[in-house]
Amino acid sequence: MRSKLFLLAIIVWALASLPAVAQETTRVEARVKFLSMTRPLIEVGLLQGTKAEGLAIATDMLTDEIVYRGASRLELLEMKSASAPLVTTDDEVKGSKKATPSAGVKARLAAKTFKPAGTPPIAWIDLPTNQGRLQLILLVTPGLGNGIVALNDSPGSAPLGSNRYLNLCSFPIVVRLPSGDHVIGPKGSKTARPGAKDSEYYDLQILTKADVPDKLAFSGRVFHMNSVRKLYLISEAPGESQRITLKVVEDRDAPAKALPPSAAPPK
């Protein structure tokens, strides 16, 4: 009888622990930067657990790096502002009348806060759970599929002084640099150094491989800096002429924080 009760207790404990184990296996940790492909996204939030962290995602620069720890399905939510009451600093309400503000003291509004709007996610992506800590650039296009395309941004994949070219077109392209030609297939990407010295200009050409010979789609002079890396987003322009549109986003290391001045030695 005792052995049966002991066995039953083990089975109950195992069944109770299964949801927790399953939940743990679906959680991931990632360091992410966001970029909007269409319009600035202001009132959006990144869901982490039961809370949403407010974000502002620009179209011409990456966000600061965010540490994400949450479900394997990363979700961006629409947020709505929560009205904040008017507050004062030093004045107190006496009776039914407010005290006259003293000189130099002004009323101020409380910090603006946001909360989820309760609507479905505007964009989401399922992150892999078997690759350890992830480091990604997430391109956000609400309304297009699930709304997020992920680029691997692990250390060394796109170091400072290099350029990353992402071909979002349905046809292959050729990126022509002083360092050589680089063929990139549809929806593919490639990272390369331009072959120029620091603080010098170089010639960049982008060609399409639909015609023979290759058709020139872009040509320009680019200023190179070893302290900057660039992300080239090459998209297909409307129409059937296989023209392209080009968006260039610069990224660099965060500036070092200023050190506090050292205290004067005691006399």
C-alpha positions in Angstrom: 0.0 0.0 0.0 2.8 2.4 0.9 4.6 1.6 -2.4 1.4 2.4 -4.3 1.0 5.8 -2.5 4.6 6.6 -3.1 4.3 5.8 -6.8 1.1 7.9 -7.1 2.9 10.8 -5.4 5.7 10.7 -7.9 3.3 10.6 -10.9 1.4 13.6 -9.5 4.6 15.5 -9.0 5.8 14.7 -12.5 2.5 15.9 -14.1 2.5 19.1 -12.1 6.0 19.9 -13.2 5.4 19.3 -16.9 3.9 22.8 -17.7 6.7 24.6 -16.0 9.3 22.7 -17.9 7.5 23.2 -21.2 7.2 26.9 -20.4 10.9 27.2 -19.7 11.9 25.6 -23.0 9.9 28.2 -24.9 11.6 31.2 -23.3 14.6 32.8 -25.0 17.1 35.6 -24.3 18.1 37.9 -27.1 19.8 41.3 -27.6 17.8 43.1 -30.3 17.8 46.4 -32.2 14.7 47.5 -34.2 14.3 49.4 -37.4 11.0 50.4 -39.1 10.8 49.8 -42.8 7.7 52.1 -43.5 6.9 54.8 -41.0 8.1 55.8 -37.5 6.5 53.7 -34.9 5.9 55.7 -31.7 3.3 54.2 -29.5 4.4 50.5 -29.6 5.6 48.2 -26.9 7.7 45.1 -26.6 6.0 42.4 -24.6 8.2 40.8 -22.0 6.3 38.4 -19.8 3.1 40.3 -18.6 4.5 43.8 -19.2 5.1 45.8 -22.3 8.2 48.1 -22.6 7.4 51.2 -24.6 9.5 51.8 -27.8 10.0 54.4 -30.4 11.2 52.8 -33.7 12.6 55.1 -36.3 13.1 54.5 -40.1 16.6 56.0 -40.4 18.4 54.6 -37.4 18.5 51.5 -35.2 17.2 51.6 -31.7 19.5 51.1 -28.7 20.1 47.5 -27.9 17.4 45.9 -25.9 17.8 42.8 -23.8 14.7 40.6 -24.4 13.9 37.8 -22.0 10.5 36.3 -22.7 8.5 33.8 -24.8 9.9 32.5 -28.0 7.2 34.5 -29.9 8.4 38.1 -29.7 5.5 40.5 -30.0 5.2 44.2 -30.7 1.9 45.7 -29.3 0.0 48.8 -30.0 0.1 51.1 -27.0 -2.3 53.8 -25.9 -1.4 56.7 -23.6 -2.8 56.8 -20.1 -4.0 60.3 -19.1 -1.9 61.8 -16.2 -3.4 64.2 -13.7 -2.0 67.6 -13.2 0.3 67.7 -10.1 2.2 70.4 -8.3 5.5 70.4 -6.5 5.1 72.2 -3.2 1.6 73.7 -3.0 -1.1 71.9 -1.0 -4.8 72.0 -1.3 -6.3 73.8 1.7 -10.1 73.3 2.1 -11.8 73.8 -1.2 -9.3 76.3 -2.6 -5.7 75.7 -3.9 -2.9 77.6 -2.2 -1.4 80.3 -4.3 1.8 79.0 -5.9 4.9 80.4 -4.4 7.4 82.3 -6.6 9.4 80.1 -8.9 7.3 77.0 -8.4 5.4 75.8 -11.4 2.9 73.1 -11.9 4.0 70.2 -14.1 2.5 67.2 -15.7 3.3 63.7 -14.5 5.4 61.6 -16.9 3.4 60.2 -19.8 2.7 56.5 -19.5 1.4 53.9 -21.9 -0.5 50.6 -21.6 -1.4 47.9 -24.2 -4.3 48.8 -26.3 -5.8 45.3 -26.1 -5.6 44.7 -29.8 -3.7 41.8 -31.6 0.1 42.3 -32.0 1.1 44.6 -34.9 4.1 42.4 -35.6 5.6 39.2 -34.2 8.3 36.7 -34.9 9.1 33.2 -33.6 12.6 33.1 -32.3 14.6 29.8 -32.2 14.9 28.2 -28.8 17.9 26.0 -29.4 20.6 28.6 -30.3 21.5 30.1 -26.9 21.6 33.8 -26.6 20.6 35.6 -29.8 21.8 38.9 -31.2 19.5 40.3 -33.9 18.5 43.3 -36.0 14.7 43.2 -36.4 13.2 45.0 -39.4 9.5 45.9 -38.8 6.9 46.2 -41.5 3.4 46.0 -39.9 0.8 44.4 -42.2 3.3 42.5 -44.3 3.1 38.8 -43.2 4.0 38.5 -39.6 5.6 42.0 -39.8 9.2 41.2 -38.7 12.3 40.1 -40.6 15.3 39.1 -38.5 19.0 39.6 -39.3 21.7 37.8 -37.4 23.9 40.4 -35.6 26.1 38.2 -33.6 29.6 39.5 -32.8 31.8 39.5 -35.8 29.0 39.1 -38.4 29.1 42.8 -39.3 32.0 44.6 -37.6 32.7 48.3 -37.7 34.1 49.4 -41.0 32.0 46.9 -43.0 28.8 47.2 -44.9 25.9 44.7 -44.9 23.8 44.5 -48.1 20.3 43.1 -47.8 18.6 42.3 -51.1 14.8 42.4 -50.6 14.1 42.2 -54.4 12.8 39.2 -56.2 15.8 39.2 -58.5 19.6 38.9 -57.9 21.8 41.9 -57.7 25.5 42.7 -58.0 27.2 45.0 -55.5 30.4 46.4 -57.1 33.0 47.7 -54.7 36.7 48.5 -54.9 37.2 45.1 -53.1 35.3 43.3 -55.9 31.9 42.2 -57.1 29.4 40.5 -54.7 26.4 38.7 -56.2 23.4 38.6 -53.8 20.4 36.4 -54.6 16.8 37.3 -53.9 16.1 37.8 -50.1 19.8 37.2 -49.5 22.4 39.3 -47.7 26.1 39.7 -47.7 28.7 41.6 -45.5 31.8 43.0 -47.1 34.4 45.7 -46.5 34.5 48.2 -49.4 38.3 48.1 -49.9 38.8 51.8 -49.1 40.9 53.5 -46.5 39.5 55.3 -43.5 38.1 58.8 -44.3 38.3 58.3 -48.1 35.6 58.2 -50.8 35.0 55.1 -53.0 32.7 54.3 -55.9 29.7 52.0 -55.2 27.5 50.5 -58.0 24.5 48.2 -57.7 23.5 46.3 -60.8 20.6 43.9 -61.6 21.3 40.6 -63.2 18.0 40.2 -65.0 19.5 41.5 -68.3 22.7 40.6 -70.2 24.8 42.5 -69.7 24.0 43.5 -66.1 21.9 46.7 -65.8 23.2 49.6 -63.7 20.6 50.4 -61.0 22.6 52.7 -58.7 25.9 54.5 -58.8 27.4 56.9 -56.2 30.4 58.1 -54.2 30.5 56.9 -50.6 32.5 58.2 -47.7 34.1 55.4 -45.7 34.8 55.4 -41.9 36.3 52.5 -40.0 34.3 53.5 -36.9 30.9 53.1 -38.7 29.1 50.1 -40.1 26.3 50.5 -42.6 23.2 48.5 -43.5 22.0 48.8 -47.1 18.4 47.9 -47.6 17.8 47.3 -51.3 14.1 47.0 -52.2 12.2 46.5 -55.5 10.6 49.7 -56.8 7.0 49.6 -58.2 6.7 48.6 -61.8 8.3 46.1 -64.1 11.5 47.9 -65.0 13.4 46.2 -62.2 14.4 49.5 -60.6 15.4 49.6 -57.0 15.1 51.8 -53.9 17.9 52.2 -51.5 17.8 52.9 -47.8 21.1 53.3 -45.8 21.3 53.1 -42.1 24.4 53.8 -40.1 25.3 52.2 -36.8 28.3 52.8 -34.5 29.3 52.0 -31.0 27.5 53.8 -28.2 29.6 56.8 -26.9 31.6 56.0 -23.8 30.0 57.5 -20.7 31.9 60.5 -19.3 33.8 59.6 -16.2 33.0 61.8 -13.1 35.8 64.2 -12.2 38.2 62.8 -9.6 37.8 64.3 -6.1 40.4 66.7 -4.9 42.8 65.1 -2.4 42.3 66.2 1.2 44.6 68.8 2.6 
